[in-house]
Amino acid sequence: MAPSAQSSDPLLKSSPKLRDKATSIVPPLPNMTAIKVLAIIRIATGAACLIAPRFTCALHNYNVEPEYLLLVRMMGVREGVVGGLLLTAEDREREDGGRRYVCPNISR
């Protein structure tokens, strides 16, 4: 492609990256409150599954054999991690709002 054609195309200009309108929208307060409550519930559930897996499963009338307690504990760790990430997901001081990506090297 010729340099003159490249400069005439508005999509190929070397302008500063503009923020997408979808990323600049701040969720309303009830939504943020619901997200925080969900995060706390996930952390509490994860801690309960990690500390007392048989008791936690017995609350839902689910009998767990001793061979499967490790599986319940691993699910508890997952819930705790997801809840912690959900709790700390928003950072209004950062340009991107604190959003985290699994693969940050992929250009969006």
Stockholm file with secondary structure:
# STOCKHOLM 1.0

chainA/1-108         MAPSAQSSDPLLKSSPKLRDKATSIVPPLPNMTAIKVLAIIRIATGAACLIAPRFTCALHNYNVEPEYLLLVRMMGVREGVVGGLLLTAEDREREDGGRRYVCPNISR
#=GR chainA/1-108 SS CCHHHHHHCGGGSCCCCCCCHHHHCCCCHHHHHHHHHHHHHHHHHHHHHHHCHHHHHHTTTCCCCGGGHHHHHHHHHHHHHHHHHHHTCCCTTSTTTTCCCSSTTSCC
#=GC SS_cons         CCHHHHHHCGGGSCCCCCCCHHHHCCCCHHHHHHHHHHHHHHHHHHHHHHHCHHHHHHTTTCCCCGGGHHHHHHHHHHHHHHHHHHHTCCCTTSTTTTCCCSSTTSCC
//
